Amino acid sequence: MQVIRIVELDKKKKKIVLENEECFALYNGEVRKYQLEEGAVVDDLVYQEILDQVLIKRARERMLYLLKDSDKTERQIREKLEAGYYPKTAIEAAVAFGKKYHYIDDIRYAENFIRGKGQQLSRKELEYKLQQRGIGKEMYQNLYEELEEDGTQEDAALERLIQKKNVNFSEITPEEKQKLYAYFIRKGFSYEAVRKKLDEFESRDT
């Protein structure tokens, strides 16, 4: 494979772009060690050495560093590694290693997210945020139903949001109440859940 472009990323690193459009980042010393320059042909054995001895190891280390402070989904790890110019082979190896030893575990991530945010967000909001992180709809629905058997999480989330509105239900007008319905339904709560909870608040204030 031929090197078609070398781009300076910073004072220490360069991005190597190959003819098949694959790219990877190396430190300046590594670029010199492997005699990489624009127009040079990279022998298959040399490229495999770069992958095995440098990029795969570095991708694995980067994956572990990303997980040091907080759990992340497989998609989040992949996106971070792609942003760091790791080639597909190195990313796949790092992700496989992470999943094998449960450093990366989407089920655990989703369970913890639902438990942590379940009393703050509606079911639809939880689903949307998890989908953004790469959690599929079927996985989310199965986990949510397991964790929400008694229906307390969404009820608590709705209770908290209504409290934050600081409404005096003894003085609320029908128009204001309709606006509350619309607001909470837009947030992803069902009409029936909103009706029941607003009626509860209204009974407390009267």
ChimeraX commands (.cxc) that place a marker at each C-alpha (Angstrom):
marker #1 position 0.00,0.00,0.00 radius 0.5
marker #1 position 1.18,3.48,-0.81 radius 0.5
marker #1 position 1.23,6.47,1.51 radius 0.5
marker #1 position -0.69,9.20,-0.32 radius 0.5
marker #1 position -0.68,11.88,2.36 radius 0.5
marker #1 position 0.92,12.72,5.70 radius 0.5
marker #1 position -0.84,15.34,7.82 radius 0.5
marker #1 position 0.68,16.97,10.87 radius 0.5
marker #1 position -1.78,16.68,13.78 radius 0.5
marker #1 position 0.38,18.46,16.34 radius 0.5
marker #1 position 4.06,18.83,17.18 radius 0.5
marker #1 position 4.30,15.19,18.20 radius 0.5
marker #1 position 1.99,13.23,15.90 radius 0.5
marker #1 position 1.15,12.81,12.24 radius 0.5
marker #1 position -1.76,11.21,10.42 radius 0.5
marker #1 position -0.79,8.70,7.75 radius 0.5
marker #1 position -3.29,8.29,4.89 radius 0.5
marker #1 position -2.96,5.20,2.70 radius 0.5
marker #1 position -4.20,4.66,-0.85 radius 0.5
marker #1 position -7.17,2.60,0.37 radius 0.5
marker #1 position -8.19,5.71,2.38 radius 0.5
marker #1 position -7.37,4.01,5.68 radius 0.5
marker #1 position -5.56,6.31,8.05 radius 0.5
marker #1 position -3.81,6.11,11.41 radius 0.5
marker #1 position -1.81,8.38,13.68 radius 0.5
marker #1 position 1.78,7.82,14.74 radius 0.5
marker #1 position 4.32,9.75,16.75 radius 0.5
marker #1 position 7.05,11.46,14.76 radius 0.5
marker #1 position 9.65,8.96,15.96 radius 0.5
marker #1 position 7.50,6.08,14.71 radius 0.5
marker #1 position 7.03,7.77,11.33 radius 0.5
marker #1 position 10.82,7.95,11.01 radius 0.5
marker #1 position 11.30,4.39,12.32 radius 0.5
marker #1 position 9.03,2.92,9.65 radius 0.5
marker #1 position 10.36,5.31,6.97 radius 0.5
marker #1 position 6.91,6.62,6.13 radius 0.5
marker #1 position 6.71,9.48,3.67 radius 0.5
marker #1 position 4.35,10.57,0.95 radius 0.5
marker #1 position 4.66,8.28,-2.05 radius 0.5
marker #1 position 6.39,5.50,-0.11 radius 0.5
marker #1 position 5.08,1.95,-0.45 radius 0.5
marker #1 position 4.36,0.21,2.85 radius 0.5
marker #1 position 5.20,-3.47,2.78 radius 0.5
marker #1 position 2.44,-5.75,4.12 radius 0.5
marker #1 position 4.74,-7.12,6.81 radius 0.5
marker #1 position 5.66,-3.60,7.94 radius 0.5
marker #1 position 2.02,-2.56,8.03 radius 0.5
marker #1 position 1.14,-5.66,10.07 radius 0.5
marker #1 position 3.95,-4.82,12.49 radius 0.5
marker #1 position 2.61,-1.28,12.88 radius 0.5
marker #1 position -0.82,-2.73,13.63 radius 0.5
marker #1 position 0.33,-5.43,16.05 radius 0.5
marker #1 position 3.11,-3.60,17.86 radius 0.5
marker #1 position 1.71,-0.07,17.94 radius 0.5
marker #1 position -1.87,0.63,16.92 radius 0.5
marker #1 position -3.75,-2.31,18.44 radius 0.5
marker #1 position -1.93,-1.95,21.76 radius 0.5
marker #1 position -2.48,1.80,21.75 radius 0.5
marker #1 position -6.18,1.44,20.87 radius 0.5
marker #1 position -6.64,-0.97,23.78 radius 0.5
marker #1 position -4.88,1.42,26.16 radius 0.5
marker #1 position -6.99,4.30,24.89 radius 0.5
marker #1 position -10.16,2.24,25.39 radius 0.5
marker #1 position -9.21,1.53,29.01 radius 0.5
marker #1 position -8.39,5.20,29.60 radius 0.5
marker #1 position -11.78,6.28,28.24 radius 0.5
marker #1 position -13.48,3.92,30.70 radius 0.5
marker #1 position -11.41,5.03,33.67 radius 0.5
marker #1 position -13.83,7.67,34.96 radius 0.5
marker #1 position -17.18,6.49,33.60 radius 0.5
marker #1 position -18.83,3.58,31.84 radius 0.5
marker #1 position -19.38,3.91,28.09 radius 0.5
marker #1 position -21.24,1.99,25.41 radius 0.5
marker #1 position -19.63,0.17,22.52 radius 0.5
marker #1 position -20.74,2.92,20.13 radius 0.5
marker #1 position -19.21,5.64,22.29 radius 0.5
marker #1 position -15.90,3.79,22.44 radius 0.5
marker #1 position -15.89,3.22,18.69 radius 0.5
marker #1 position -16.61,6.90,18.01 radius 0.5
marker #1 position -13.81,8.01,20.33 radius 0.5
marker #1 position -11.31,5.63,18.72 radius 0.5
marker #1 position -12.36,6.69,15.22 radius 0.5
marker #1 position -11.85,10.32,16.23 radius 0.5
marker #1 position -8.32,9.35,17.33 radius 0.5
marker #1 position -7.54,7.99,13.82 radius 0.5
marker #1 position -7.28,4.35,14.83 radius 0.5
marker #1 position -7.80,2.02,11.85 radius 0.5
marker #1 position -10.74,-0.37,11.77 radius 0.5
marker #1 position -8.61,-3.42,12.63 radius 0.5
marker #1 position -7.27,-1.76,15.79 radius 0.5
marker #1 position -10.74,-0.59,16.81 radius 0.5
marker #1 position -12.23,-4.05,16.37 radius 0.5
marker #1 position -9.42,-5.60,18.42 radius 0.5
marker #1 position -9.80,-3.07,21.23 radius 0.5
marker #1 position -13.60,-3.45,21.35 radius 0.5
marker #1 position -13.37,-7.25,21.30 radius 0.5
marker #1 position -10.93,-7.13,24.21 radius 0.5
marker #1 position -13.20,-4.73,26.12 radius 0.5
marker #1 position -16.28,-6.88,25.61 radius 0.5
marker #1 position -14.47,-10.12,26.47 radius 0.5
marker #1 position -13.51,-8.81,29.91 radius 0.5
marker #1 position -16.73,-6.76,30.36 radius 0.5
marker #1 position -14.98,-3.41,30.35 radius 0.5
marker #1 position -17.54,-2.66,27.65 radius 0.5
marker #1 position -21.01,-3.95,28.53 radius 0.5
marker #1 position -24.00,-2.25,26.91 radius 0.5
marker #1 position -26.52,-4.13,29.08 radius 0.5
marker #1 position -24.80,-2.98,32.27 radius 0.5
marker #1 position -24.58,0.57,30.91 radius 0.5
marker #1 position -28.28,0.67,30.01 radius 0.5
marker #1 position -29.36,-0.81,33.34 radius 0.5
marker #1 position -27.33,1.74,35.29 radius 0.5
marker #1 position -28.57,4.58,33.09 radius 0.5
marker #1 position -32.21,3.60,33.56 radius 0.5
marker #1 position -31.74,3.27,37.33 radius 0.5
marker #1 position -29.90,6.57,37.55 radius 0.5
marker #1 position -32.12,8.64,35.27 radius 0.5
marker #1 position -35.41,6.76,35.58 radius 0.5
marker #1 position -36.75,9.12,38.22 radius 0.5
marker #1 position -35.81,12.21,36.22 radius 0.5
marker #1 position -36.79,11.37,32.64 radius 0.5
marker #1 position -39.82,9.90,30.91 radius 0.5
marker #1 position -39.66,6.48,29.29 radius 0.5
marker #1 position -39.41,8.03,25.82 radius 0.5
marker #1 position -36.66,10.41,26.89 radius 0.5
marker #1 position -34.69,7.51,28.37 radius 0.5
marker #1 position -35.10,5.55,25.14 radius 0.5
marker #1 position -33.97,8.50,23.00 radius 0.5
marker #1 position -30.88,9.20,25.09 radius 0.5
marker #1 position -29.87,5.54,25.12 radius 0.5
marker #1 position -30.42,5.23,21.37 radius 0.5
marker #1 position -28.02,8.14,20.92 radius 0.5
marker #1 position -25.47,6.07,22.82 radius 0.5
marker #1 position -26.02,3.01,20.66 radius 0.5
marker #1 position -28.49,1.04,22.79 radius 0.5
marker #1 position -31.04,-0.65,20.51 radius 0.5
marker #1 position -34.78,-0.24,21.00 radius 0.5
marker #1 position -35.38,-3.92,21.77 radius 0.5
marker #1 position -32.64,-4.06,24.41 radius 0.5
marker #1 position -33.95,-0.87,26.01 radius 0.5
marker #1 position -37.56,-2.04,26.10 radius 0.5
marker #1 position -36.65,-5.40,27.63 radius 0.5
marker #1 position -34.46,-3.81,30.32 radius 0.5
marker #1 position -36.97,-1.06,31.08 radius 0.5
marker #1 position -39.78,-3.54,31.58 radius 0.5
marker #1 position -37.60,-5.65,33.88 radius 0.5
marker #1 position -36.57,-2.65,35.97 radius 0.5
marker #1 position -39.95,-0.92,35.93 radius 0.5
marker #1 position -42.22,-3.76,36.99 radius 0.5
marker #1 position -43.90,-1.71,39.72 radius 0.5
marker #1 position -44.14,1.47,37.60 radius 0.5
marker #1 position -42.49,3.63,40.25 radius 0.5
marker #1 position -39.64,5.14,38.21 radius 0.5
marker #1 position -41.70,7.03,35.64 radius 0.5
marker #1 position -44.20,8.05,38.31 radius 0.5
marker #1 position -41.37,9.52,40.38 radius 0.5
marker #1 position -39.95,11.35,37.36 radius 0.5
marker #1 position -43.34,12.92,36.62 radius 0.5
marker #1 position -43.80,13.86,40.28 radius 0.5
marker #1 position -40.45,15.62,40.35 radius 0.5
marker #1 position -41.08,17.56,37.15 radius 0.5
marker #1 position -44.50,18.76,38.33 radius 0.5
marker #1 position -42.98,19.90,41.63 radius 0.5
marker #1 position -40.37,21.89,39.71 radius 0.5
marker #1 position -43.20,23.74,37.95 radius 0.5
marker #1 position -44.27,25.06,41.38 radius 0.5
marker #1 position -47.94,25.33,40.38 radius 0.5
marker #1 position -50.69,26.27,42.82 radius 0.5
marker #1 position -53.36,23.80,41.71 radius 0.5
marker #1 position -56.03,25.47,43.81 radius 0.5
marker #1 position -55.82,28.50,41.51 radius 0.5
marker #1 position -54.92,26.91,38.16 radius 0.5
marker #1 position -57.15,27.77,35.17 radius 0.5
marker #1 position -58.32,25.17,32.63 radius 0.5
marker #1 position -56.07,26.78,30.00 radius 0.5
marker #1 position -53.02,26.54,32.28 radius 0.5
marker #1 position -53.84,22.93,33.04 radius 0.5
marker #1 position -54.04,22.14,29.31 radius 0.5
marker #1 position -50.62,23.71,28.84 radius 0.5
marker #1 position -49.26,21.42,31.57 radius 0.5
marker #1 position -50.79,18.40,29.83 radius 0.5
marker #1 position -49.18,19.42,26.54 radius 0.5
marker #1 position -45.80,20.04,28.18 radius 0.5
marker #1 position -45.57,16.68,29.90 radius 0.5
marker #1 position -46.90,14.74,26.91 radius 0.5
marker #1 position -44.19,16.42,24.78 radius 0.5
marker #1 position -41.69,15.21,27.39 radius 0.5
marker #1 position -42.78,11.66,26.60 radius 0.5
marker #1 position -45.26,10.84,29.37 radius 0.5
marker #1 position -48.56,9.20,28.46 radius 0.5
marker #1 position -51.81,11.19,28.68 radius 0.5
marker #1 position -53.17,8.79,31.29 radius 0.5
marker #1 position -50.07,9.07,33.50 radius 0.5
marker #1 position -50.19,12.87,33.30 radius 0.5
marker #1 position -53.92,13.00,34.02 radius 0.5
marker #1 position -53.57,10.76,37.06 radius 0.5
marker #1 position -50.62,12.69,38.49 radius 0.5
marker #1 position -52.12,16.14,37.89 radius 0.5
marker #1 position -55.33,15.00,39.57 radius 0.5
marker #1 position -53.24,13.88,42.56 radius 0.5
marker #1 position -51.58,17.29,42.83 radius 0.5
marker #1 position -54.90,19.06,42.44 radius 0.5
marker #1 position -56.45,17.01,45.26 radius 0.5
marker #1 position -53.52,17.91,47.54 radius 0.5
marker #1 position -54.00,21.64,46.99 radius 0.5
marker #1 position -57.78,21.70,47.42 radius 0.5
marker link #1:1,2 radius 0.2
marker link #1:2,3 radius 0.2
marker link #1:3,4 radius 0.2
marker link #1:4,5 radius 0.2
marker link #1:5,6 radius 0.2
marker link #1:6,7 radius 0.2
marker link #1:7,8 radius 0.2
marker link #1:8,9 radius 0.2
marker link #1:9,10 radius 0.2
marker link #1:10,11 radius 0.2
marker link #1:11,12 radius 0.2
marker link #1:12,13 radius 0.2
marker link #1:13,14 radius 0.2
marker link #1:14,15 radius 0.2
marker link #1:15,16 radius 0.2
marker link #1:16,17 radius 0.2
marker link #1:17,18 radius 0.2
marker link #1:18,19 radius 0.2
marker link #1:19,20 radius 0.2
marker link #1:20,21 radius 0.2
marker link #1:21,22 radius 0.2
marker link #1:22,23 radius 0.2
marker link #1:23,24 radius 0.2
marker link #1:24,25 radius 0.2
marker link #1:25,26 radius 0.2
marker link #1:26,27 radius 0.2
marker link #1:27,28 radius 0.2
marker link #1:28,29 radius 0.2
marker link #1:29,30 radius 0.2
marker link #1:30,31 radius 0.2
marker link #1:31,32 radius 0.2
marker link #1:32,33 radius 0.2
marker link #1:33,34 radius 0.2
marker link #1:34,35 radius 0.2
marker link #1:35,36 radius 0.2
marker link #1:36,37 radius 0.2
marker link #1:37,38 radius 0.2
marker link #1:38,39 radius 0.2
marker link #1:39,40 radius 0.2
marker link #1:40,41 radius 0.2
marker link #1:41,42 radius 0.2
marker link #1:42,43 radius 0.2
marker link #1:43,44 radius 0.2
marker link #1:44,45 radius 0.2
marker link #1:45,46 radius 0.2
marker link #1:46,47 radius 0.2
marker link #1:47,48 radius 0.2
marker link #1:48,49 radius 0.2
marker link #1:49,50 radius 0.2
marker link #1:50,51 radius 0.2
marker link #1:51,52 radius 0.2
marker link #1:52,53 radius 0.2
marker link #1:53,54 radius 0.2
marker link #1:54,55 radius 0.2
marker link #1:55,56 radius 0.2
marker link #1:56,57 radius 0.2
marker link #1:57,58 radius 0.2
marker link #1:58,59 radius 0.2
marker link #1:59,60 radius 0.2
marker link #1:60,61 radius 0.2
marker link #1:61,62 radius 0.2
marker link #1:62,63 radius 0.2
marker link #1:63,64 radius 0.2
marker link #1:64,65 radius 0.2
marker link #1:65,66 radius 0.2
marker link #1:66,67 radius 0.2
marker link #1:67,68 radius 0.2
marker link #1:68,69 radius 0.2
marker link #1:69,70 radius 0.2
marker link #1:70,71 radius 0.2
marker link #1:71,72 radius 0.2
marker link #1:72,73 radius 0.2
marker link #1:73,74 radius 0.2
marker link #1:74,75 radius 0.2
marker link #1:75,76 radius 0.2
marker link #1:76,77 radius 0.2
marker link #1:77,78 radius 0.2
marker link #1:78,79 radius 0.2
marker link #1:79,80 radius 0.2
marker link #1:80,81 radius 0.2
marker link #1:81,82 radius 0.2
marker link #1:82,83 radius 0.2
marker link #1:83,84 radius 0.2
marker link #1:84,85 radius 0.2
marker link #1:85,86 radius 0.2
marker link #1:86,87 radius 0.2
marker link #1:87,88 radius 0.2
marker link #1:88,89 radius 0.2
marker link #1:89,90 radius 0.2
marker link #1:90,91 radius 0.2
marker link #1:91,92 radius 0.2
marker link #1:92,93 radius 0.2
marker link #1:93,94 radius 0.2
marker link #1:94,95 radius 0.2
marker link #1:95,96 radius 0.2
marker link #1:96,97 radius 0.2
marker link #1:97,98 radius 0.2
marker link #1:98,99 radius 0.2
marker link #1:99,100 radius 0.2
marker link #1:100,101 radius 0.2
marker link #1:101,102 radius 0.2
marker link #1:102,103 radius 0.2
marker link #1:103,104 radius 0.2
marker link #1:104,105 radius 0.2
marker link #1:105,106 radius 0.2
marker link #1:106,107 radius 0.2
marker link #1:107,108 radius 0.2
marker link #1:108,109 radius 0.2
marker link #1:109,110 radius 0.2
marker link #1:110,111 radius 0.2
marker link #1:111,112 radius 0.2
marker link #1:112,113 radius 0.2
marker link #1:113,114 radius 0.2
marker link #1:114,115 radius 0.2
marker link #1:115,116 radius 0.2
marker link #1:116,117 radius 0.2
marker link #1:117,118 radius 0.2
marker link #1:118,119 radius 0.2
marker link #1:119,120 radius 0.2
marker link #1:120,121 radius 0.2
marker link #1:121,122 radius 0.2
marker link #1:122,123 radius 0.2
marker link #1:123,124 radius 0.2
marker link #1:124,125 radius 0.2
marker link #1:125,126 radius 0.2
marker link #1:126,127 radius 0.2
marker link #1:127,128 radius 0.2
marker link #1:128,129 radius 0.2
marker link #1:129,130 radius 0.2
marker link #1:130,131 radius 0.2
marker link #1:131,132 radius 0.2
marker link #1:132,133 radius 0.2
marker link #1:133,134 radius 0.2
marker link #1:134,135 radius 0.2
marker link #1:135,136 radius 0.2
marker link #1:136,137 radius 0.2
marker link #1:137,138 radius 0.2
marker link #1:138,139 radius 0.2
marker link #1:139,140 radius 0.2
marker link #1:140,141 radius 0.2
marker link #1:141,142 radius 0.2
marker link #1:142,143 radius 0.2
marker link #1:143,144 radius 0.2
marker link #1:144,145 radius 0.2
marker link #1:145,146 radius 0.2
marker link #1:146,147 radius 0.2
marker link #1:147,148 radius 0.2
marker link #1:148,149 radius 0.2
marker link #1:149,150 radius 0.2
marker link #1:150,151 radius 0.2
marker link #1:151,152 radius 0.2
marker link #1:152,153 radius 0.2
marker link #1:153,154 radius 0.2
marker link #1:154,155 radius 0.2
marker link #1:155,156 radius 0.2
marker link #1:156,157 radius 0.2
marker link #1:157,158 radius 0.2
marker link #1:158,159 radius 0.2
marker link #1:159,160 radius 0.2
marker link #1:160,161 radius 0.2
marker link #1:161,162 radius 0.2
marker link #1:162,163 radius 0.2
marker link #1:163,164 radius 0.2
marker link #1:164,165 radius 0.2
marker link #1:165,166 radius 0.2
marker link #1:166,167 radius 0.2
marker link #1:167,168 radius 0.2
marker link #1:168,169 radius 0.2
marker link #1:169,170 radius 0.2
marker link #1:170,171 radius 0.2
marker link #1:171,172 radius 0.2
marker link #1:172,173 radius 0.2
marker link #1:173,174 radius 0.2
marker link #1:174,175 radius 0.2
marker link #1:175,176 radius 0.2
marker link #1:176,177 radius 0.2
marker link #1:177,178 radius 0.2
marker link #1:178,179 radius 0.2
marker link #1:179,180 radius 0.2
marker link #1:180,181 radius 0.2
marker link #1:181,182 radius 0.2
marker link #1:182,183 radius 0.2
marker link #1:183,184 radius 0.2
marker link #1:184,185 radius 0.2
marker link #1:185,186 radius 0.2
marker link #1:186,187 radius 0.2
marker link #1:187,188 radius 0.2
marker link #1:188,189 radius 0.2
marker link #1:189,190 radius 0.2
marker link #1:190,191 radius 0.2
marker link #1:191,192 radius 0.2
marker link #1:192,193 radius 0.2
marker link #1:193,194 radius 0.2
marker link #1:194,195 radius 0.2
marker link #1:195,196 radius 0.2
marker link #1:196,197 radius 0.2
marker link #1:197,198 radius 0.2
marker link #1:198,199 radius 0.2
marker link #1:199,200 radius 0.2
marker link #1:200,201 radius 0.2
marker link #1:201,202 radius 0.2
marker link #1:202,203 radius 0.2
marker link #1:203,204 radius 0.2
marker link #1:204,205 radius 0.2
marker link #1:205,206 radius 0.2
view
